[in-house]
Amino acid sequence: MAEKTYAGVTVNMDDEGYMTDASQWTKEVAAEIAKEDGLDLTDKHFDVLEFIREKVSSGATLTIRAIGKSGHTDIKGFYKLFPGAPLKKATKFAGVPKPSSCV
């Protein structure tokens, strides 16, 4: 486990760059993590990230399908917001653990 500082906040990270303490998350931290991956977050990104944080904190299983049915974005829009590996990237930026469905 490593510590990194984003937006003046020291956060605990695992070996893959996922936060290990979701309480350390802020929008500013998320924006800096995303910027490292070459992505500038918009209000739409944050809408989806906050939905993901709510789902994970409630203990719900997170899937691309669930995000697509959430009303926050459809599946195609989710892939546009987080190109490449949308669920991996979105959970990383949301400060929650990588879903077990992601390899």
N, C-alpha and C positions, 0 to 999 in steps of 0.2 A: 504494500500500500504506500502511496506517495501523497505528499501534500503539494498543492499548487495554489497560487494566488491569482484570483480573478477579481477585477473591480474592487481591489482592496480587501477582499475576503479570502481567507485561507480555507481551502476546501480539501477534504480527504477524497482521494481518487483510487480506484483499483488499477490493475495493470493495463486495462483496456481504455482507461480514460473516463469511466463512469463514476459519478459521485457515489460515495458510500454513506453519506449522511444527507438525506433529502432536506433537512431543516437548514442546511447551509445555502440552499438555492435562493437566488434572486434573479430578477429579469436581467440585471446587469451582468451577473455571473454567466447566465445562459447566453447572452449576446457575445461575450468574449470567447466562450467555448466554441460557439458556432462560427465566429470569425476565424478561429484557428483552422476550422474545416472549410473555410472559404465561403461562408454563408452569412449574409446580413439578414437578421430577423426583423420581420414586420409585425404589425398588430395581428395579422392573420396567423402568423407562426405562433405568437404568444397565446392566441385563443386556443389553438390546438394543444400547445404545451400545457396550458392550465387544465384542459380537459384530461390529458394524459395523467397529470399529477393527481387529479381528483379520483380517476378510475383506480390508479395504483394504490392510493391511500385507503380506498374503500375495500381493497382486497380483490377487486375484479380482475379477471384475466384480460390482458391487453392483446388485441389482434388488429391487424390492418382492417379487417371487416368491421370490427366494432367502431373503429375511428371513422370509417366510411359511412356508417349508419348513424353517427353521432349528431349530425346536423351542423357540425362545425366545418366539415369539408367532405367531399366525396373521395373515393379511392384515387381517382385520377388527379384530383387536386392535392391530395396528400403526397403523391409521388412528385408533383411539381414543386411543392413546398420544400420537400426533403429528398432531392434527387439521389439516386443510387441505391441506398438502403434506408428507406424512409423510417421504418420502425426503429432500427438501430440508432439512427441519427436523432430522431425525435425524442427517444427515451434518454439518450445521452444529454441532449440539451435541456430536457425537462428535469434532470437531476435525479432520475429514478433508476433502479437497476435494469440492466439489459434483460429483456424478456427471454424466457427459456426457449422460446420458439426461434430465436435468432442465434445463428451459429457464427 
